[in-house]
Amino acid sequence: MRQKIELAAAILVLAALVFVSRTISKYVDSNQVKNEKVTIVLDPGHGGSDPGKIGVNDVEEKTVNLEIAKRVQKLLKKEKIDVVMTREKDTMLTGRDGQATKVGDMKARVAMINETKPALAVSIHQNSYHQEGVKGAQVFYYSHSEDGKKAAEVMQKALLSLNTDNNRKAKANDTYYLLKRTEPPTIIVECGFLSNWEEAELLKDKEYQESIAEAIVEGIKAYIEK
Ligand SMILES: [Zn+2]
């Protein structure tokens, strides 16, 4: 008799455990569904009368930035991630004052990021240096942003897959206007150096642009999954 009671009690406890674990997993699932809609802002740097850096091979930074950003946009859409682009054409953004100046352009980008409130804003740029030999992708984040730092570190890791010689690390910065003035986590991805012949040639190559875009998407996914 006593054994039977113990057995019945054990079955009851087991049933209760199954019920609780199912309820928890349902709750977790519904939370994941709720969190599924993620928005990313992509910010191709420069545009219009502001070409950005000019490559040793004459390629203009604004063009490379936009090409890569468009590829990232396409790939993110496939992943069902919402994308807002600060620009989709070769233009400067117009400030609130109605003037397409460099200051107005920067302010408009910042306002767009702050109004969109994305999970992450990724500003795409190309680097340049007075020593030709310097190359490799590098990611910048705002010194006072913990999330920015996390995003920059996972993005840097994703970009290292493009070039095994690259040992750059994500770098903190507290002077870039875009990093200082944006509220959502924002990173600047400098995909490579237009002052380096080899990299400048790669950066205008469609296949290489696609590989960079894929690495950036990996970085974004790694950040939002965390
Ligand atoms: Zn730039």
Boltz pocket constraint, residues with backbone or C-beta under 6 A from the ligand:
constraints:
  - pocket:
      binder: B
      contacts: [[A, 45], [A, 46], [A, 52], [A, 53], [A, 61], [A, 124], [A, 125], [A, 126]]
      max_distance: 6.0
